[in-house]
Amino acid sequence: MDVINQVRLTLEKAVRLGASDIHLIPGQVRGVLKYRIDGELGEAEDIPLILLQKMIAHFKFISGMDPGERRKPQSRSIEKPVLKELISIRISTFPSCASETMVMRIFRLTRALHLDDLALFPDQGKRLTSLLFKSQGLILFCGPTGTGKTTTLYSLLEHQLSKQSLNVMTLEDPVERRYSGILQTEINERAGLSYAAGLKSILRHDPDVIMLGEIRDDETAASAVRAALTGHLVFSTLHSSSSTGALMRLHELGVPYSDLQESVAAIVSQSLVHLTCPLCGQVCSENCEHDNFRRRAAVFEFLECDELTASITHMKQGKSFSHLPRQQMDNLMIKGSALGYIKNDTPQIINKQRWWH
């Protein structure tokens, strides 16, 4: 099979399966294609090494990378129509002992999910909606990579725009979904457009709501906090395993306690859980005929109001405070498992079972 057909079939398969990532891994003799589906990475197919290397070279060429550079990592983004759907692909290469590897993150450029379709429990969807009524402040979504933080942000923005006319501006890396009613800007570090630099310009354009794809460094953290302190509603994400961990991370990035107290309006920690199929039970086949079945849903941990104030106070006093909001997540996991909504092999449930025994 020629490389063009293999590339087309690989992307089409990824879209059909709902994969979030494609891994192209070369070996000594053969190559392996892997797809990450619902957070789980599985081996998909074994292909000739020469064909896999040609696929890597092809993606490097069409994305504008240097095809001859194999000694250092490269990263680019492209948009491509696949099965009558436009997708964005973030491509990253990395040198390995055997050969160069490549990982492609797939973003579906479609409308965001409704909040009711995201949350496992409806009352948590309503609580997410209540965040939109805050007049100003920094609202952070945290959690490990791949837990759907950006998807939740898009859903909130779409819900807000459906209710009122607002000037919503975003800075993203890359832009995952495109909206005609939102001014979206993609980060371009090579051209000097970083999160911090872009945010300074956005503040001159009279925004009602600002969305930052991610707070990565002290300059971005300071800019986000400054925007919140000047009366803007700012949404962003931060890599942290818990909501209280996000507070500590902000302080490590140089945000003083006084600014944390004044600027942070809420922190939401998000986890994705695997759902029990209503037809198959605990073990659901990829070929399940229950078309409307959601294989995963989100469970949220909220840190705001009195709990947020208490957490910052504990930080200032040097006390342990990581347990303060964690009871929310623990109770929801136990509730979801008891009602039969969550699979027993979900890592959070396994940990709970170990604790119970």
C-alpha positions as CSV (number, residue, x, y, z in Angstrom):
1,M,0.0,0.0,0.0
2,D,1.3,3.5,-0.9
3,V,1.9,6.1,1.9
4,I,-1.0,8.4,0.8
5,N,-3.6,5.6,1.1
6,Q,-2.2,4.4,4.4
7,V,-2.3,8.0,5.8
8,R,-5.9,8.4,4.6
9,L,-7.0,5.0,6.1
10,T,-5.2,5.7,9.4
11,L,-6.9,9.1,9.9
12,E,-10.3,7.7,8.8
13,K,-10.0,4.9,11.3
14,A,-9.0,7.3,14.1
15,V,-12.1,9.5,13.4
16,R,-14.5,6.5,13.2
17,L,-13.1,5.1,16.5
18,G,-13.2,8.4,18.2
19,A,-9.5,8.3,19.0
20,S,-7.8,11.2,20.7
21,D,-4.3,10.3,19.7
22,I,-2.4,8.3,17.1
23,H,1.0,6.9,17.9
24,L,3.5,5.9,15.1
25,I,6.2,3.8,16.8
26,P,9.0,2.3,14.8
27,G,10.7,-0.9,15.9
28,Q,13.8,-2.7,14.7
29,V,12.1,-4.6,11.9
30,R,8.4,-3.6,11.9
31,G,6.4,-0.5,12.9
32,V,3.3,-0.2,15.1
33,L,0.2,2.1,14.9
34,K,-1.6,2.7,18.2
35,Y,-4.8,4.6,18.9
36,R,-5.8,6.1,22.2
37,I,-9.5,5.6,22.6
38,D,-11.4,6.7,25.8
39,G,-8.1,7.3,27.5
40,E,-6.8,3.8,26.9
41,L,-3.9,3.2,24.5
42,G,-4.1,-0.1,22.5
43,E,-2.1,-1.7,19.8
44,A,-4.0,-1.3,16.5
45,E,-1.9,-2.7,13.7
46,D,1.5,-3.9,12.7
47,I,2.9,-2.3,9.5
48,P,6.2,-2.5,7.5
49,L,8.9,-0.2,9.0
50,I,9.6,1.5,5.7
51,L,5.9,2.4,5.3
52,L,5.7,3.8,8.8
53,Q,8.9,5.9,8.2
54,K,7.3,7.2,5.0
55,M,4.2,8.2,6.9
56,I,6.2,10.1,9.4
57,A,8.1,11.9,6.6
58,H,4.8,12.7,4.9
59,F,3.2,14.3,8.0
60,K,6.4,16.3,8.6
61,F,6.3,17.6,5.1
62,I,2.6,18.6,4.9
63,S,2.8,20.2,8.4
64,G,5.8,22.4,7.6
65,M,8.4,20.6,9.7
66,D,11.9,20.1,8.6
67,P,11.8,16.6,7.0
68,G,15.6,16.2,7.3
69,E,15.8,17.0,11.0
70,R,15.6,13.8,13.1
71,R,17.9,14.7,16.0
72,K,15.6,17.0,17.9
73,P,11.8,17.2,18.6
74,Q,9.5,19.1,16.4
75,S,5.9,20.2,16.7
76,R,3.3,21.6,14.3
77,S,-0.4,21.8,13.7
78,I,-2.5,21.2,10.5
79,E,-6.2,21.0,9.6
80,K,-7.4,18.3,7.3
81,P,-10.8,17.0,6.1
82,V,-11.5,13.4,7.1
83,L,-14.8,11.6,6.4
84,K,-16.5,14.9,5.5
85,E,-15.4,16.4,8.9
86,L,-12.6,19.0,9.4
87,I,-10.2,18.0,12.1
88,S,-7.2,19.7,13.6
89,I,-4.1,17.6,14.1
90,R,-1.3,18.6,16.5
91,I,1.8,16.6,15.4
92,S,4.9,16.0,17.6
93,T,8.0,14.1,16.7
94,F,10.6,12.7,19.1
95,P,14.0,11.0,18.4
96,S,14.4,7.5,19.8
97,C,17.1,4.8,19.8
98,A,15.4,2.9,17.0
99,S,14.2,5.8,14.8
100,E,12.0,8.9,15.0
101,T,8.6,8.5,16.6
102,M,5.5,10.6,16.1
103,V,2.3,11.3,18.1
104,M,-0.7,13.1,16.6
105,R,-3.4,14.6,18.8
106,I,-6.7,14.9,17.1
107,F,-9.2,17.7,17.7
108,R,-12.6,17.5,16.3
109,L,-13.6,21.0,14.9
110,T,-17.2,20.5,15.7
111,R,-19.6,22.1,18.2
112,A,-18.9,21.5,21.8
113,L,-20.8,19.0,23.9
114,H,-23.8,20.3,26.0
115,L,-23.0,20.6,29.7
116,D,-25.7,17.9,30.4
117,D,-23.8,15.5,28.2
118,L,-20.5,16.1,30.0
119,A,-21.3,15.7,33.6
120,L,-22.2,12.3,35.1
121,F,-24.6,14.0,37.6
122,P,-27.0,16.7,36.4
123,D,-26.6,18.8,39.5
124,Q,-22.9,19.2,38.7
125,G,-23.8,20.5,35.2
126,K,-26.0,23.1,36.9
127,R,-23.2,24.1,39.2
128,L,-20.9,24.5,36.2
129,T,-23.4,26.8,34.6
130,S,-23.5,28.9,37.8
131,L,-19.9,29.8,37.3
132,L,-20.9,31.9,34.2
133,F,-22.8,34.3,36.4
134,K,-19.7,35.5,38.2
135,S,-19.0,39.0,37.2
136,Q,-15.2,38.8,37.3
137,G,-12.4,36.6,38.6
138,L,-10.2,33.7,37.5
139,I,-11.9,30.4,37.1
140,L,-9.5,27.5,36.7
141,F,-10.1,23.9,35.4
142,C,-7.4,21.4,36.5
143,G,-6.7,17.7,36.1
144,P,-4.3,15.4,34.3
145,T,-3.8,15.6,30.6
146,G,-6.7,14.1,28.6
147,T,-9.4,14.6,31.2
148,G,-11.4,17.0,29.0
149,K,-10.6,20.3,30.6
150,T,-10.7,22.2,27.3
151,T,-13.8,20.4,26.2
152,T,-15.6,21.7,29.3
153,L,-14.4,25.2,28.7
154,Y,-15.8,25.2,25.2
155,S,-19.1,23.9,26.4
156,L,-19.3,26.7,29.0
157,L,-18.5,29.3,26.3
158,E,-21.1,28.0,23.9
159,H,-23.7,27.9,26.7
160,Q,-22.9,31.5,27.6
161,L,-23.0,32.8,24.0
162,S,-26.4,31.1,23.5
163,K,-27.8,33.2,26.4
164,Q,-26.3,36.6,25.9
165,S,-24.3,38.7,23.4
166,L,-20.7,39.0,24.7
167,N,-17.2,39.8,23.4
168,V,-15.5,36.5,24.0
169,M,-11.8,36.2,23.1
170,T,-9.5,33.2,23.4
171,L,-5.8,32.3,23.3
172,E,-5.2,28.7,22.5
173,D,-2.5,26.3,21.5
174,P,-3.9,25.1,19.1
175,V,-7.4,26.3,18.4
176,E,-9.4,23.1,18.9
177,R,-12.9,24.2,17.7
178,R,-13.8,27.2,15.7
179,Y,-16.8,29.5,16.4
180,S,-17.9,32.4,14.3
181,G,-19.0,34.4,17.3
182,I,-15.7,34.2,19.1
183,L,-12.4,35.9,18.4
184,Q,-9.9,33.1,18.6
185,T,-6.2,33.4,18.4
186,E,-3.6,30.6,18.1
187,I,-0.3,30.8,20.0
188,N,2.7,31.2,17.8
189,E,5.9,31.2,20.0
190,R,8.2,31.5,16.9
191,A,6.4,34.7,15.9
192,G,6.6,36.1,19.4
193,L,2.9,35.5,20.2
194,S,3.0,33.8,23.6
195,Y,0.1,33.5,26.1
196,A,1.5,36.4,28.1
197,A,2.0,38.6,25.1
198,G,-1.3,37.8,23.6
199,L,-3.2,38.5,26.8
200,K,-1.7,42.0,27.0
201,S,-3.2,42.7,23.6
202,I,-6.5,41.1,24.3
203,L,-7.0,43.4,27.3
204,R,-7.1,46.4,24.9
205,H,-10.0,44.9,22.9
206,D,-12.7,45.4,25.5
207,P,-13.4,41.7,26.2
208,D,-16.2,40.5,28.4
209,V,-14.8,36.9,28.8
210,I,-11.3,35.7,28.2
211,M,-10.3,32.1,27.7
212,L,-6.6,31.0,28.0
213,G,-5.9,27.5,26.8
214,E,-3.4,26.9,29.6
215,I,-1.4,28.7,32.3
216,R,2.2,27.4,31.7
217,D,4.6,29.8,33.4
218,D,4.9,32.7,35.9
219,E,4.4,35.4,33.2
220,T,1.2,33.8,32.0
221,A,0.0,33.3,35.6
222,A,0.7,36.9,36.5
223,S,-1.1,38.2,33.3
224,A,-4.2,36.0,34.0
225,V,-4.4,37.2,37.6
226,R,-3.9,40.8,36.5
227,A,-6.8,40.5,34.0
228,A,-9.0,39.0,36.7
229,L,-8.1,41.8,39.1
230,T,-9.0,44.5,36.5
231,G,-12.6,43.2,36.3
232,H,-12.6,40.6,33.6
233,L,-13.9,37.0,33.8
234,V,-11.0,34.8,32.9
235,F,-11.2,31.0,32.2
236,S,-8.2,28.8,31.9
237,T,-6.7,25.4,32.6
238,L,-3.8,24.3,34.8
239,H,-2.1,20.9,35.1
240,S,-2.7,19.8,38.6
241,S,-4.2,16.6,40.1
242,S,-6.6,18.5,42.5
243,S,-8.1,21.9,43.0
244,T,-6.0,22.6,46.1
245,G,-3.0,21.5,44.1
246,A,-3.8,24.2,41.6
247,L,-3.7,26.8,44.3
248,M,-0.2,25.7,45.3
249,R,0.8,25.6,41.7
250,L,-0.3,29.2,41.2
251,H,1.6,30.3,44.3
252,E,4.7,28.4,43.0
253,L,4.4,30.4,39.8
254,G,4.8,33.6,41.8
255,V,1.2,34.7,42.6
256,P,1.1,36.1,46.1
257,Y,-1.5,35.0,48.6
258,S,-3.2,38.4,48.5
259,D,-3.7,38.2,44.8
260,L,-5.0,34.6,45.1
261,Q,-7.5,35.8,47.6
262,E,-8.7,38.7,45.4
263,S,-8.5,37.1,41.9
264,V,-9.4,33.4,42.1
265,A,-13.2,32.9,41.9
266,A,-13.3,29.1,41.6
267,I,-11.2,26.1,40.8
268,V,-12.8,23.0,39.3
269,S,-10.9,19.7,39.3
270,Q,-12.2,17.3,36.6
271,S,-11.9,13.5,36.3
272,L,-13.2,11.2,33.6
273,V,-14.8,7.9,34.6
274,H,-15.7,4.9,32.5
275,L,-19.4,4.2,32.4
276,T,-21.2,0.9,32.6
277,C,-22.9,0.0,29.4
278,P,-26.7,-0.4,29.9
279,L,-26.6,-3.3,27.4
280,C,-23.3,-5.1,28.0
281,G,-22.7,-4.3,31.7
282,Q,-19.2,-4.0,33.0
283,V,-17.5,-5.2,29.8
284,C,-18.7,-3.3,26.7
285,S,-17.6,-4.3,23.2
286,E,-16.3,-1.7,20.7
287,N,-19.0,-3.0,18.4
288,C,-21.8,-2.4,20.9
289,E,-25.1,-1.5,19.2
290,H,-26.1,1.0,21.8
291,D,-25.3,4.0,19.7
292,N,-26.2,6.7,22.2
293,F,-24.1,5.2,25.0
294,R,-21.5,7.6,26.5
295,R,-18.4,5.5,27.3
296,R,-17.1,8.2,29.7
297,A,-18.4,11.1,31.7
298,A,-16.9,13.8,33.9
299,V,-17.0,14.1,37.7
300,F,-16.1,17.5,39.1
301,E,-14.7,18.7,42.4
302,F,-15.5,22.4,43.1
303,L,-13.4,24.7,45.3
304,E,-15.0,28.1,45.8
305,C,-16.5,30.5,48.4
306,D,-15.7,29.5,52.0
307,E,-13.7,26.4,51.1
308,L,-11.6,28.4,48.7
309,T,-10.9,31.0,51.4
310,A,-10.1,28.3,53.9
311,S,-7.7,26.7,51.6
312,I,-5.8,29.9,51.0
313,T,-5.7,30.6,54.7
314,H,-4.3,27.1,55.4
315,M,-1.7,27.8,52.7
316,K,-0.6,31.0,54.4
317,Q,-0.4,29.3,57.7
318,G,1.6,26.4,56.3
319,K,-1.0,23.8,57.3
320,S,-2.1,20.7,55.4
321,F,-5.3,21.4,53.5
322,S,-5.4,19.0,50.6
323,H,-8.3,17.1,52.2
324,L,-10.7,20.0,52.3
325,P,-12.6,19.6,49.0
326,R,-11.6,16.0,48.3
327,Q,-14.6,14.7,50.1
328,Q,-16.7,15.8,47.2
329,M,-14.9,13.6,44.6
330,D,-14.8,10.6,47.0
331,N,-18.5,10.8,47.7
332,L,-19.4,11.1,44.0
333,M,-17.2,8.1,43.1
334,I,-18.8,6.0,45.8
335,K,-22.3,7.2,44.7
336,G,-21.6,6.5,41.0
337,S,-20.3,3.0,41.7
338,A,-23.1,2.1,44.1
339,L,-25.7,3.2,41.5
340,G,-24.0,1.1,38.8
341,Y,-23.0,4.0,36.6
342,I,-19.3,3.7,36.9
343,K,-17.2,0.7,35.9
344,N,-15.5,-1.2,38.7
345,D,-12.2,-1.1,36.9
346,T,-12.1,2.7,37.0
347,P,-8.8,3.6,38.8
348,Q,-10.5,5.8,41.3
349,I,-12.9,3.0,42.3
350,I,-10.1,0.5,42.5
351,N,-8.3,2.8,45.0
352,K,-11.5,3.2,47.0
353,Q,-11.9,-0.6,47.2
354,R,-8.4,-1.1,48.4
355,W,-9.0,1.5,51.1
356,W,-12.3,-0.2,52.1
357,H,-10.5,-3.5,52.5
